[in-house]
């Protein structure tokens, strides 16, 4: 067979494998792990979203007879869906070879680095805001740090939606910084951050659903 023909067939096979992860066991293993990761991520941001949104609604005294039950129902629904996705991912993981230990370790190290930088950033902005005697800025800047930390996470987990959420959170915090002060700043930042974190949870669940369908 001519050399050019062999190279063409090889290239076609590579493209086909990339287009269909079922033909690449290691990529399928990563995708199965991604389902678990998406479920865990959805669970975590749903809880933090409830914390931020609950804080803002509490500050605004907005927990009426409708808002309170609706808030609780949405949070419980997100948690239940997240747990279901995690269990689904664990079942899928059994069908494929385990992901290489080196890959797991690299992801873990990158994640720990990002989380460590986030914690340091939160401490620094909190100290700076206190020195300025502006606790409202502490809320805004902390939410901004949380938003920025999603940007490297998007690359680590190959999840575009995390980058989008991170950019939206950062822009929202900057906008609130210029538009509001004092209690109005705290309410706007916390409510907006909570809603965006819930949106991140929903996006993670849909991403997991898409991966599951691609593997079946």
Backbone as CSV, one residue per row, in Angstrom:
resi,resn,N_x,N_y,N_z,CA_x,CA_y,CA_z,C_x,C_y,C_z
1,UNK,0.854,-1.198,0.000,0.000,0.000,0.000,0.887,1.245,0.000
2,UNK,0.600,2.256,-0.823,1.413,3.464,-0.854,1.449,4.145,0.499
3,UNK,2.581,4.824,0.741,2.771,5.472,2.046,1.708,6.535,2.303
4,UNK,1.356,7.334,1.285,0.355,8.380,1.467,-0.996,7.798,1.833
5,UNK,-1.326,6.638,1.228,-2.602,5.994,1.517,-2.640,5.503,2.953
6,UNK,-1.520,4.929,3.424,-1.469,4.454,4.820,-1.607,5.620,5.791
7,UNK,-0.936,6.736,5.502,-1.030,7.913,6.380,-2.449,8.447,6.424
8,UNK,-3.137,8.418,5.253,-4.510,8.912,5.206,-5.439,8.049,6.039
9,UNK,-5.275,6.725,5.933,-6.116,5.816,6.716,-5.860,5.986,8.203
10,UNK,-4.599,6.189,8.571,-4.255,6.384,9.986,-4.912,7.649,10.515
11,UNK,-4.844,8.730,9.717,-5.447,9.992,10.133,-6.950,9.861,10.280
12,UNK,-7.579,9.134,9.321,-9.030,8.938,9.399,-9.410,8.154,10.644
13,UNK,-8.603,7.156,10.978,-8.894,6.372,12.184,-8.770,7.193,13.440
14,UNK,-7.755,8.088,13.466,-7.563,8.952,14.636,-8.736,9.895,14.813
15,UNK,-9.175,10.515,13.703,-10.312,11.419,13.766,-11.569,10.693,14.214
16,UNK,-11.787,9.483,13.704,-12.976,8.714,14.082,-12.963,8.388,15.558
17,UNK,-11.780,8.050,16.088,-11.673,7.743,17.510,-11.970,8.959,18.360
18,UNK,-11.467,10.135,17.910,-11.734,11.350,18.662,-13.206,11.704,18.615
19,UNK,-13.859,11.435,17.506,-15.275,11.781,17.370,-16.162,10.854,18.174
20,UNK,-15.712,9.611,18.392,-16.516,8.633,19.111,-15.704,8.082,20.279
21,UNK,-15.913,8.602,21.511,-15.115,8.181,22.648,-15.272,6.706,22.988
22,UNK,-16.309,6.021,22.481,-16.482,4.607,22.789,-15.338,3.770,22.224
23,UNK,-14.677,4.284,21.171,-13.613,3.531,20.535,-12.276,3.709,21.261
24,UNK,-12.221,4.587,22.217,-11.002,4.829,22.977,-11.303,4.561,24.449
25,UNK,-10.912,3.388,24.973,-11.255,3.038,26.351,-10.751,4.055,27.375
26,UNK,-9.533,4.607,27.135,-8.988,5.534,28.114,-9.777,6.844,28.115
27,UNK,-10.179,7.313,26.926,-10.991,8.515,26.871,-12.351,8.258,27.505
28,UNK,-12.902,7.065,27.284,-14.174,6.706,27.908,-14.033,6.671,29.425
29,UNK,-12.881,6.212,29.901,-12.635,6.195,31.345,-12.638,7.616,31.901
30,UNK,-11.997,8.525,31.151,-11.980,9.928,31.591,-13.390,10.503,31.598
31,UNK,-14.186,10.152,30.578,-15.550,10.657,30.500,-16.408,10.124,31.649
32,UNK,-16.209,8.847,31.991,-16.954,8.282,33.119,-16.585,8.994,34.415
33,UNK,-15.290,9.277,34.571,-14.853,10.033,35.753,-15.423,11.443,35.715
34,UNK,-15.559,11.992,34.493,-16.096,13.339,34.363,-17.549,13.401,34.825
35,UNK,-18.290,12.314,34.627,-19.675,12.269,35.109,-19.705,12.370,36.631
36,UNK,-18.822,11.595,37.281,-18.746,11.653,38.745,-18.333,13.045,39.195
37,UNK,-17.310,13.597,38.512,-16.847,14.933,38.868,-17.915,15.991,38.684
38,UNK,-18.691,15.869,37.600,-19.771,16.826,37.366,-20.828,16.727,38.458
39,UNK,-21.127,15.495,38.880,-22.095,15.315,39.961,-21.612,15.915,41.270
40,UNK,-20.343,15.665,41.583,-19.779,16.237,42.811,-19.735,17.756,42.739
41,UNK,-19.320,18.261,41.571,-19.277,19.708,41.400,-20.652,20.331,41.538
42,UNK,-21.659,19.687,40.928,-23.030,20.191,41.027,-23.499,20.202,42.478
43,UNK,-23.124,19.171,43.225,-23.509,19.081,44.633,-22.881,20.214,45.446
44,UNK,-21.588,20.453,45.208,-20.870,21.470,45.978,-21.379,22.870,45.667
45,UNK,-21.488,23.201,44.370,-21.920,24.563,44.039,-23.388,24.785,44.389
46,UNK,-24.183,23.706,44.399,-25.578,23.856,44.830,-25.640,24.250,46.306
47,UNK,-24.786,23.637,47.124,-24.766,23.971,48.548,-24.240,25.380,48.787
48,UNK,-23.145,25.734,48.101,-22.611,27.086,48.257,-23.568,28.122,47.678
49,UNK,-24.237,27.749,46.577,-25.223,28.659,46.011,-26.360,28.941,46.981
50,UNK,-26.797,27.894,47.678,-27.848,28.083,48.677,-27.369,28.993,49.804
51,UNK,-26.094,28.845,50.185,-25.544,29.694,51.237,-25.509,31.159,50.833
52,UNK,-24.993,31.430,49.631,-24.920,32.817,49.159,-26.314,33.407,48.941
53,UNK,-27.174,32.653,48.259,-28.509,33.168,47.968,-29.326,33.332,49.243
54,UNK,-29.208,32.353,50.153,-29.916,32.468,51.422,-29.459,33.672,52.222
55,UNK,-28.160,33.938,52.184,-27.605,35.121,52.855,-28.227,36.398,52.279
56,UNK,-28.248,36.496,50.953,-28.795,37.695,50.330,-30.279,37.862,50.582
57,UNK,-31.035,36.778,50.467,-32.479,36.862,50.708,-32.769,37.203,52.168
58,UNK,-31.926,36.666,53.066,-32.090,36.989,54.479,-31.815,38.461,54.753
59,UNK,-30.744,38.987,54.136,-30.420,40.410,54.294,-31.546,41.294,53.760
60,UNK,-32.163,40.837,52.682,-33.247,41.620,52.073,-34.596,41.345,52.727
61,UNK,-34.615,40.412,53.664,-35.852,40.010,54.342,-36.908,39.587,53.314
62,UNK,-36.455,38.744,52.400,-37.314,38.345,51.276,-37.887,36.945,51.425
63,UNK,-37.654,36.301,52.579,-38.183,34.945,52.766,-39.667,35.006,53.115
64,UNK,-40.480,35.117,52.088,-41.930,35.167,52.279,-42.490,33.744,52.305
65,UNK,-43.811,33.653,52.366,-44.452,32.340,52.396,-44.224,31.539,51.136
66,UNK,-43.916,32.212,50.028,-43.643,31.504,48.776,-42.153,31.297,48.556
67,UNK,-41.358,32.331,48.820,-39.923,32.278,48.535,-39.228,31.201,49.360
68,UNK,-39.579,31.092,50.637,-38.931,30.113,51.503,-39.100,28.679,51.013
69,UNK,-40.349,28.218,50.826,-40.541,26.854,50.321,-39.935,26.640,48.933
70,UNK,-40.042,27.638,48.052,-39.465,27.495,46.708,-37.951,27.355,46.791
71,UNK,-37.342,28.141,47.665,-35.896,28.073,47.878,-35.496,26.670,48.343
72,UNK,-36.207,26.156,49.327,-35.897,24.834,49.853,-36.117,23.731,48.830
73,UNK,-37.188,23.837,48.052,-37.481,22.812,47.051,-36.397,22.767,45.978
74,UNK,-35.993,23.939,45.477,-34.967,23.984,44.432,-33.659,23.401,44.931
75,UNK,-33.289,23.747,46.154,-32.027,23.232,46.703,-32.078,21.716,46.860
76,UNK,-33.163,21.198,47.404,-33.288,19.750,47.566,-33.307,19.031,46.223
77,UNK,-33.932,19.639,45.237,-33.975,19.047,43.899,-32.574,18.967,43.293
78,UNK,-31.805,20.034,43.420,-30.436,20.039,42.895,-29.565,19.009,43.607
79,UNK,-29.720,18.903,44.923,-28.936,17.926,45.678,-29.296,16.501,45.264
80,UNK,-30.588,16.239,45.110,-31.023,14.894,44.721,-30.510,14.533,43.335
81,UNK,-30.593,15.463,42.394,-30.094,15.209,41.036,-28.588,14.984,41.042
82,UNK,-27.868,15.739,41.860,-26.412,15.593,41.941,-26.025,14.219,42.468
83,UNK,-26.707,13.772,43.502,-26.412,12.455,44.067,-26.711,11.355,43.054
84,UNK,-27.807,11.514,42.313,-28.150,10.534,41.277,-27.056,10.463,40.211
85,UNK,-26.543,11.621,39.793,-25.494,11.664,38.771,-24.215,11.004,39.279
86,UNK,-23.877,11.240,40.531,-22.683,10.611,41.110,-22.814,9.094,41.073
87,UNK,-23.958,8.586,41.471,-24.182,7.133,41.454,-24.156,6.587,40.034
88,UNK,-24.725,7.327,39.102,-24.701,6.915,37.703,-23.274,6.858,37.186
89,UNK,-22.475,7.839,37.553,-21.083,7.863,37.126,-20.283,6.707,37.691
90,UNK,-20.564,6.332,38.912,-19.855,5.199,39.517,-20.203,3.889,38.813
91,UNK,-21.443,3.757,38.382,-21.826,2.557,37.626,-21.127,2.532,36.266
92,UNK,-21.027,3.692,35.620,-20.356,3.769,34.330,-18.864,3.464,34.464
93,UNK,-18.270,3.923,35.551,-16.830,3.742,35.749,-16.453,2.269,35.784
94,UNK,-17.352,1.423,36.253,-17.065,-0.011,36.334,-16.989,-0.666,34.962
95,UNK,-17.502,0.014,33.944,-17.534,-0.571,32.607,-16.266,-0.295,31.798
96,UNK,-15.374,0.529,32.329,-14.186,0.921,31.569,-12.932,0.741,32.417
97,UNK,-11.770,0.668,31.766,-10.516,0.548,32.531,-10.325,1.769,33.425
98,UNK,-9.665,1.582,34.569,-9.450,2.722,35.457,-8.549,3.774,34.820
99,UNK,-8.782,5.010,35.158,-7.956,6.089,34.644,-6.554,5.969,35.242
100,UNK,-5.502,6.268,34.476,-4.133,6.131,35.004,-3.931,6.919,36.288
101,UNK,-3.159,6.339,37.206,-2.910,6.995,38.492,-2.224,8.338,38.297
102,UNK,-1.358,8.425,37.291,-0.641,9.682,37.043,-1.605,10.800,36.659
103,UNK,-2.636,10.446,35.886,-3.630,11.440,35.483,-4.433,11.906,36.684
104,UNK,-4.839,10.953,37.511,-5.575,11.304,38.733,-4.750,12.224,39.618
105,UNK,-3.483,11.882,39.784,-2.613,12.666,40.652,-2.411,14.074,40.106
106,UNK,-2.271,14.189,38.788,-2.084,15.506,38.179,-3.311,16.387,38.382
107,UNK,-4.498,15.789,38.202,-5.739,16.546,38.402,-5.873,16.963,39.866
108,UNK,-5.540,16.040,40.771,-5.657,16.345,42.202,-4.711,17.477,42.603
109,UNK,-3.486,17.426,42.098,-2.511,18.472,42.430,-2.958,19.829,41.903
110,UNK,-3.464,19.841,40.677,-3.935,21.099,40.097,-5.117,21.653,40.880
111,UNK,-6.029,20.766,41.282,-7.194,21.192,42.046,-6.788,21.762,43.398
112,UNK,-5.872,21.091,44.076,-5.411,21.573,45.385,-4.716,22.926,45.260
113,UNK,-3.975,23.115,44.182,-3.300,24.392,43.962,-4.312,25.513,43.780
114,UNK,-5.345,25.264,42.970,-6.366,26.283,42.724,-7.121,26.615,44.012
115,UNK,-7.495,25.586,44.770,-8.231,25.806,46.019,-7.365,26.563,47.027
116,UNK,-6.081,26.217,47.090,-5.169,26.913,48.003,-5.054,28.388,47.637
117,UNK,-4.919,28.662,46.353,-4.843,30.055,45.901,-6.137,30.793,46.187
118,UNK,-7.258,30.096,46.055,-8.544,30.721,46.358,-8.621,31.107,47.832
119,UNK,-8.208,30.208,48.713,-8.257,30.486,50.151,-7.359,31.675,50.495
120,UNK,-6.162,31.689,49.921,-5.251,32.814,50.165,-5.871,34.113,49.661
121,UNK,-6.469,34.064,48.478,-7.109,35.248,47.927,-8.253,35.744,48.796
122,UNK,-9.066,34.821,49.319,-10.170,35.206,50.204,-9.664,35.889,51.467
123,UNK,-8.599,35.340,52.027,-8.029,35.939,53.242,-7.485,37.335,52.966
124,UNK,-6.804,37.488,51.845,-6.198,38.781,51.519,-7.259,39.859,51.298
125,UNK,-8.303,39.545,50.536,-9.321,40.569,50.270,-10.126,40.874,51.530
126,UNK,-10.296,39.877,52.388,-11.010,40.123,53.646,-10.213,41.064,54.543
127,UNK,-8.920,40.824,54.639,-8.051,41.698,55.448,-8.036,43.112,54.882
128,UNK,-7.906,43.233,53.556,-7.863,44.551,52.929,-9.165,45.313,53.149
129,UNK,-10.303,44.636,52.996,-11.589,45.299,53.188,-11.766,45.758,54.632
130,UNK,-11.298,44.957,55.573,-11.392,45.347,56.982,-10.509,46.547,57.284
131,UNK,-9.347,46.605,56.660,-8.468,47.759,56.856,-9.092,49.031,56.290
132,UNK,-9.893,48.869,55.252,-10.598,50.005,54.648,-11.910,50.308,55.377
133,UNK,-12.242,49.483,56.376,-13.497,49.612,57.126,-14.704,49.536,56.195
134,UNK,-14.616,48.579,55.234,-15.701,48.367,54.273,-16.046,46.885,54.234
135,UNK,-16.793,46.391,55.214,-17.171,44.971,55.191,-18.014,44.603,53.971
136,UNK,-18.715,45.587,53.403,-19.493,45.302,52.196,-18.582,44.952,51.024
137,UNK,-17.404,45.596,50.969,-16.443,45.266,49.918,-15.873,43.866,50.110
138,UNK,-15.760,43.434,51.374,-15.266,42.079,51.635,-16.178,41.050,50.962
139,UNK,-17.488,41.269,51.066,-18.441,40.364,50.427,-18.259,40.356,48.916
140,UNK,-18.157,41.542,48.340,-18.019,41.657,46.895,-16.713,41.035,46.410
141,UNK,-15.619,41.353,47.071,-14.325,40.843,46.627,-14.197,39.333,46.836
142,UNK,-14.779,38.835,47.919,-14.743,37.383,48.135,-15.509,36.658,47.026
143,UNK,-16.664,37.201,46.665,-17.432,36.595,45.573,-16.651,36.672,44.264
144,UNK,-15.897,37.760,44.088,-15.086,37.904,42.879,-13.985,36.849,42.833
145,UNK,-13.357,36.582,43.976,-12.325,35.544,44.048,-12.929,34.182,43.726
146,UNK,-14.107,33.921,44.254,-14.792,32.656,43.961,-15.047,32.531,42.458
147,UNK,-15.487,33.626,41.838,-15.723,33.592,40.404,-14.454,33.345,39.611
148,UNK,-13.361,34.011,39.994,-12.094,33.847,39.279,-11.541,32.431,39.399
149,UNK,-11.810,31.768,40.519,-11.235,30.431,40.698,-11.875,29.394,39.765
150,UNK,-13.037,29.744,39.186,-13.656,28.828,38.224,-12.899,28.787,36.895
151,UNK,-12.141,29.822,36.590,-11.454,29.889,35.297,-10.411,28.779,35.145
152,UNK,-9.482,28.589,36.106,-8.565,27.456,35.972,-9.253,26.108,36.112
153,UNK,-10.344,26.060,36.891,-11.076,24.793,37.025,-11.662,24.355,35.690
154,UNK,-12.078,25.327,34.877,-12.632,24.994,33.565,-11.605,24.261,32.710
155,UNK,-10.337,24.665,32.827,-9.277,24.006,32.057,-8.947,22.638,32.637
156,UNK,-8.899,22.550,33.957,-8.544,21.282,34.606,-9.552,20.192,34.271
157,UNK,-10.847,20.537,34.342,-11.900,19.543,34.151,-12.485,19.558,32.740
158,UNK,-11.877,20.332,31.846,-12.366,20.416,30.470,-13.846,20.773,30.434
159,UNK,-14.235,21.719,31.267,-15.647,22.097,31.406,-15.814,23.575,31.066
160,UNK,-16.258,23.850,29.860,-16.401,25.223,29.398,-17.379,26.017,30.257
161,UNK,-18.419,25.345,30.745,-19.441,26.073,31.501,-18.877,26.697,32.772
162,UNK,-17.840,26.091,33.346,-17.231,26.673,34.540,-16.560,28.009,34.223
163,UNK,-15.913,28.068,33.068,-15.299,29.327,32.656,-16.332,30.409,32.422
164,UNK,-17.456,30.038,31.806,-18.524,31.008,31.554,-19.097,31.526,32.869
165,UNK,-19.362,30.617,33.803,-19.896,31.020,35.110,-18.899,31.919,35.828
166,UNK,-17.603,31.565,35.769,-16.582,32.373,36.421,-16.529,33.791,35.875
167,UNK,-16.613,33.924,34.561,-16.591,35.253,33.939,-17.832,36.054,34.336
168,UNK,-18.998,35.411,34.316,-20.240,36.101,34.674,-20.220,36.557,36.133
169,UNK,-19.724,35.706,37.028,-19.649,36.081,38.444,-18.708,37.262,38.643
170,UNK,-17.563,37.223,37.977,-16.596,38.307,38.120,-17.168,39.619,37.594
171,UNK,-17.788,39.581,36.424,-18.376,40.792,35.852,-19.506,41.324,36.735
172,UNK,-20.299,40.414,37.296,-21.389,40.843,38.176,-20.840,41.548,39.411
173,UNK,-19.790,41.012,39.999,-19.192,41.619,41.192,-18.600,42.987,40.876
174,UNK,-17.952,43.117,39.734,-17.389,44.408,39.330,-18.509,45.424,39.113
175,UNK,-19.576,45.001,38.465,-20.710,45.895,38.225,-21.335,46.360,39.537
176,UNK,-21.543,45.418,40.457,-22.124,45.776,41.758,-21.211,46.720,42.535
177,UNK,-19.903,46.509,42.409,-18.911,47.350,43.080,-19.095,48.816,42.680
178,UNK,-19.387,49.050,41.405,-19.538,50.422,40.917,-20.925,50.991,41.173
179,UNK,-21.935,50.133,41.278,-23.308,50.617,41.358,-23.853,50.747,42.783
180,UNK,-23.371,49.906,43.711,-23.989,49.861,45.034,-22.967,50.071,46.146
181,UNK,-23.511,50.364,47.314,-22.696,50.485,48.521,-23.460,49.896,49.703
182,UNK,-22.698,49.596,50.748,-23.272,49.161,52.014,-24.169,47.932,51.829
183,UNK,-25.363,47.955,52.457,-26.218,46.782,52.458,-26.713,46.422,51.061
184,UNK,-26.916,47.426,50.215,-27.367,47.159,48.846,-26.313,46.375,48.078
185,UNK,-25.047,46.670,48.334,-23.964,45.947,47.682,-23.945,44.491,48.135
186,UNK,-24.095,44.283,49.440,-24.084,42.921,49.981,-25.233,42.106,49.399
187,UNK,-26.417,42.694,49.372,-27.594,41.961,48.870,-27.436,41.624,47.391
188,UNK,-27.036,42.592,46.598,-26.930,42.354,45.151,-25.864,41.314,44.833
189,UNK,-24.735,41.398,45.528,-23.647,40.451,45.273,-24.032,39.039,45.697
190,UNK,-24.585,38.901,46.887,-24.894,37.563,47.393,-26.032,36.900,46.615
191,UNK,-27.058,37.663,46.278,-28.160,37.094,45.499,-27.673,36.693,44.106
192,UNK,-26.932,37.590,43.455,-26.426,37.279,42.119,-25.476,36.098,42.126
193,UNK,-24.589,36.051,43.114,-23.631,34.941,43.219,-24.355,33.625,43.470
194,UNK,-25.342,33.653,44.352,-26.098,32.432,44.636,-26.821,31.906,43.409
195,UNK,-27.440,32.810,42.655,-28.155,32.390,41.449,-27.184,31.812,40.423
196,UNK,-26.037,32.443,40.250,-25.055,31.952,39.279,-24.465,30.611,39.709
197,UNK,-24.283,30.407,40.999,-23.795,29.113,41.470,-24.832,28.021,41.247
198,UNK,-26.086,28.344,41.459,-27.140,27.378,41.125,-27.154,27.096,39.628
199,UNK,-26.921,28.141,38.837,-26.844,27.939,37.385,-25.676,27.027,37.029
200,UNK,-24.562,27.171,37.761,-23.407,26.296,37.539,-23.759,24.852,37.873
201,UNK,-24.553,24.659,38.921,-24.981,23.317,39.298,-25.838,22.700,38.196
202,UNK,-26.778,23.467,37.678,-27.646,22.977,36.604,-26.812,22.660,35.357
203,UNK,-25.855,23.533,35.038,-25.001,23.301,33.863,-24.190,22.025,34.017
204,UNK,-23.682,21.784,35.223,-22.906,20.565,35.475,-23.770,19.321,35.301
205,UNK,-25.011,19.399,35.747,-25.921,18.254,35.608,-26.224,17.975,34.136
206,UNK,-26.442,19.022,33.360,-26.689,18.827,31.937,-25.446,18.300,31.225
207,UNK,-24.277,18.749,31.663,-23.030,18.246,31.068,-22.891,16.750,31.352
208,UNK,-23.189,16.356,32.578,-23.121,14.937,32.935,-24.103,14.125,32.098
209,UNK,-25.293,14.653,31.911,-26.305,13.964,31.100,-25.814,13.772,29.673
210,UNK,-25.170,14.782,29.121,-24.665,14.704,27.757,-23.564,13.631,27.639
211,UNK,-22.688,13.584,28.639,-21.604,12.594,28.620,-22.180,11.185,28.729
212,UNK,-23.155,11.004,29.617,-23.767,9.686,29.792,-24.366,9.198,28.480
213,UNK,-25.062,10.068,27.778,-25.670,9.682,26.509,-24.613,9.339,25.472
214,UNK,-23.463,10.025,25.505,-22.407,9.737,24.531,-21.734,8.389,24.799
215,UNK,-21.801,7.914,26.033,-21.162,6.649,26.388,-22.097,5.459,26.230
216,UNK,-23.384,5.718,26.066,-24.343,4.613,25.971,-24.632,4.252,24.516
